[in-house]
Amino acid sequence: CTRTRLLTHQHHAIMNTQHPEMTAERSLELIRKHIEESRQTLSRQMGKPLLLWGSLVFVTALVVGHLWQHCGGPVWNLLWLAMTAVGFGLNYLLDRRSTVHATGFVPVMLGKTWLTFCFFALGLFAAGTLASSVAQPVRSVPFAGTLALLMGMATAVSGFLLNKRLIAFCGILLGIFCLIADCYISGASEMLLIAGMAVAGLIVPGLYLQWKTRV
């Protein structure tokens, strides 16, 4: 047995020495195949979470905008914290019920991209709250425009990782258009802009991925 394993090992070593290019090509082919399979699996898995978060952001933005306008001012922005907690809880349940789970480089990087967006969005919210509560006047944080850039970047990176150009295009347009639009609106009206961001950056990509899985 030991002699047989030794001969087999020597045979593989000789073959790798004689055909290094074939071995490298085969390795690259396997890597490309694994990445493509991971992309396809992740595309089938991502549609529902995008629709979930898009719907939550859309509804919360409209509710916050209405309450801000008619019932007490920007203090209702605290509802975003509640929405984030609810979103993570529902996303966890959705992931537990999912029968499709992608593994590898692409899903890891995609998850880290959106987790980074979440942390920066919460940091932006905290900075805006702090700026509005200090006694001395400070420059206001362009909340909706900056959030649009963050969401647009996360959406575009997702599109590039999944090799879905439409999603990447939506992310780029989202960031540019909403940043410009935020220069002309303020206050409760910004919530309408955020609702539009949810549609362009989350709901439309989610519907697109759901449609692609059925084609």
PEJO-V111241 format. One record per residue. N is the residue number from 1. RES is the residue in one letter. PHI is phi in radians with two decimals (none if undefined). OMEGA is omega in degrees with one decimal (999 if undefined). Layout:
# PEJO-V111241
N & RES & PHI & OMEGA
N & RES & PHI & OMEGA
This chain:
# PEJO-V111241
1 & C & none & -179.6
2 & T & -1.10 & 180.0
3 & R & -1.14 & -179.9
4 & T & -1.12 & 179.1
5 & R & -1.11 & -179.8
6 & L & -1.13 & 179.0
7 & L & -1.13 & 178.3
8 & T & -1.10 & 178.8
9 & H & -1.09 & 179.0
10 & Q & -1.14 & 179.7
11 & H & -1.09 & 178.8
12 & H & -1.12 & 179.9
13 & A & -1.14 & 178.7
14 & I & -1.15 & -179.9
15 & M & -1.10 & 179.5
16 & N & -1.20 & 178.9
17 & T & -1.25 & -177.5
18 & Q & -1.34 & -175.2
19 & H & -2.28 & -178.9
20 & P & -1.14 & -178.1
21 & E & -1.21 & 177.9
22 & M & -1.09 & 179.6
23 & T & -1.13 & 179.1
24 & A & -1.14 & 179.6
25 & E & -1.11 & 179.3
26 & R & -1.13 & 178.8
27 & S & -1.11 & 178.2
28 & L & -1.11 & 178.7
29 & E & -1.12 & 178.9
30 & L & -1.15 & 178.6
31 & I & -1.13 & 178.9
32 & R & -1.07 & -179.9
33 & K & -1.13 & 179.6
34 & H & -1.14 & 179.5
35 & I & -1.12 & -179.4
36 & E & -1.16 & 176.6
37 & E & -1.10 & 178.6
38 & S & -1.12 & 177.5
39 & R & -1.09 & -178.7
40 & Q & -1.12 & 178.8
41 & T & -1.12 & -178.9
42 & L & -1.18 & 177.5
43 & S & -1.09 & 177.3
44 & R & -1.24 & -175.3
45 & Q & -1.53 & -169.0
46 & M & -1.46 & -174.2
47 & G & -1.01 & -176.9
48 & K & -1.15 & 176.3
49 & P & -1.05 & 177.5
50 & L & -1.12 & 177.4
51 & L & -1.15 & 178.2
52 & L & -1.07 & -178.2
53 & W & -1.17 & 178.6
54 & G & -1.09 & 178.8
55 & S & -1.14 & 179.0
56 & L & -1.08 & -179.7
57 & V & -1.15 & -178.9
58 & F & -1.06 & -177.9
59 & V & -1.16 & -178.6
60 & T & -1.10 & 179.4
61 & A & -1.07 & 179.8
62 & L & -1.17 & 179.8
63 & V & -1.16 & 179.9
64 & V & -1.09 & 179.3
65 & G & -1.07 & 179.7
66 & H & -1.15 & -179.3
67 & L & -1.16 & 177.1
68 & W & -1.07 & -176.1
69 & Q & -1.27 & -169.2
70 & H & -2.11 & -170.6
71 & C & -2.41 & 169.7
72 & G & 2.11 & 173.9
73 & G & 1.54 & -171.0
74 & P & -1.21 & 178.5
75 & V & -1.03 & -179.9
76 & W & -1.22 & 174.4
77 & N & -1.11 & 176.1
78 & L & -1.08 & 177.0
79 & L & -1.10 & 177.9
80 & W & -1.11 & 177.6
81 & L & -1.14 & 177.8
82 & A & -1.11 & 179.3
83 & M & -1.08 & 179.9
84 & T & -1.09 & 178.9
85 & A & -1.10 & 178.5
86 & V & -1.10 & -179.3
87 & G & -1.09 & 179.1
88 & F & -1.13 & 178.5
89 & G & -1.13 & 179.2
90 & L & -1.16 & 178.8
91 & N & -1.14 & 177.6
92 & Y & -1.11 & 178.7
93 & L & -1.11 & 178.7
94 & L & -1.12 & 179.5
95 & D & -1.18 & 179.1
96 & R & -1.15 & -177.4
97 & R & -1.47 & -177.0
98 & S & -1.23 & 177.3
99 & T & -1.65 & -178.8
100 & V & -2.04 & -179.5
101 & H & -2.36 & -179.8
102 & A & -1.47 & 177.1
103 & T & -2.30 & 177.0
104 & G & 2.02 & -174.3
105 & F & -1.12 & -174.0
106 & V & -1.08 & 179.6
107 & P & -1.12 & 178.0
108 & V & -1.11 & -179.4
109 & M & -1.18 & 178.8
110 & L & -1.16 & 177.5
111 & G & -1.09 & 179.6
112 & K & -1.17 & 178.3
113 & T & -1.08 & -178.1
114 & W & -1.30 & 175.7
115 & L & -1.19 & 176.5
116 & T & -1.12 & 176.4
117 & F & -1.02 & -179.1
118 & C & -1.08 & -180.0
119 & F & -1.11 & 179.6
120 & F & -1.19 & 178.4
121 & A & -1.13 & 177.2
122 & L & -1.16 & 176.2
123 & G & -1.13 & 176.6
124 & L & -1.12 & 178.2
125 & F & -1.10 & 179.3
126 & A & -1.13 & 178.9
127 & A & -1.13 & 178.4
128 & G & -1.15 & 178.0
129 & T & -1.12 & 179.4
130 & L & -1.14 & -178.7
131 & A & -1.13 & -178.4
132 & S & -1.45 & -175.8
133 & S & -1.79 & -178.7
134 & V & -1.30 & -176.5
135 & A & -1.24 & -178.5
136 & Q & -1.42 & 179.8
137 & P & -1.18 & 176.6
138 & V & -2.25 & 178.1
139 & R & -1.16 & -179.1
140 & S & -1.24 & 178.5
141 & V & -1.45 & 178.5
142 & P & -1.24 & -168.6
143 & F & -1.06 & -174.0
144 & A & -1.11 & -179.1
145 & G & -1.13 & 178.9
146 & T & -1.18 & 176.8
147 & L & -1.09 & 178.0
148 & A & -1.11 & 177.3
149 & L & -1.09 & 179.9
150 & L & -1.12 & -179.7
151 & M & -1.17 & 178.0
152 & G & -1.08 & 177.9
153 & M & -1.14 & -179.7
154 & A & -1.09 & 178.9
155 & T & -1.16 & -179.9
156 & A & -1.13 & 178.7
157 & V & -1.09 & 177.2
158 & S & -1.06 & 178.5
159 & G & -1.09 & 179.0
160 & F & -1.19 & 179.7
161 & L & -1.14 & 180.0
162 & L & -1.49 & -176.9
163 & N & 1.07 & 177.6
164 & K & -2.01 & -174.3
165 & R & -1.16 & 179.8
166 & L & -1.08 & 179.6
167 & I & -1.16 & 177.8
168 & A & -1.08 & 179.3
169 & F & -1.12 & 177.5
170 & C & -1.05 & -179.9
171 & G & -1.12 & -179.4
172 & I & -1.16 & 178.3
173 & L & -1.09 & 179.7
174 & L & -1.00 & -178.3
175 & G & -1.08 & -176.2
176 & I & -1.20 & -175.9
177 & F & -1.11 & -175.6
178 & C & -1.23 & 177.1
179 & L & -1.13 & 177.6
180 & I & -1.17 & -178.4
181 & A & -1.10 & -178.1
182 & D & -1.18 & 177.3
183 & C & -1.25 & -174.6
184 & Y & -1.94 & -179.8
185 & I & -2.26 & 179.2
186 & S & -2.76 & 176.3
187 & G & 1.20 & -176.1
188 & A & -1.10 & -179.6
189 & S & -1.12 & 178.0
190 & E & -1.09 & 180.0
191 & M & -1.15 & 174.7
192 & L & -1.15 & 177.8
193 & L & -1.15 & 179.0
194 & I & -1.15 & 175.8
195 & A & -1.07 & 176.2
196 & G & -1.12 & 176.8
197 & M & -1.09 & 179.4
198 & A & -1.09 & 179.3
199 & V & -1.19 & -174.7
200 & A & -1.28 & -172.9
201 & G & -1.68 & -176.3
202 & L & -2.22 & -174.1
203 & I & -1.21 & 179.7
204 & V & -1.08 & 174.9
205 & P & -1.04 & 178.7
206 & G & -1.11 & 176.9
207 & L & -1.11 & 179.5
208 & Y & -1.10 & 179.8
209 & L & -1.17 & 176.6
210 & Q & -1.11 & 178.2
211 & W & -1.17 & -178.7
212 & K & -1.15 & -179.9
213 & T & -1.25 & -178.8
214 & R & -1.72 & -179.5
215 & V & -1.42 & 999
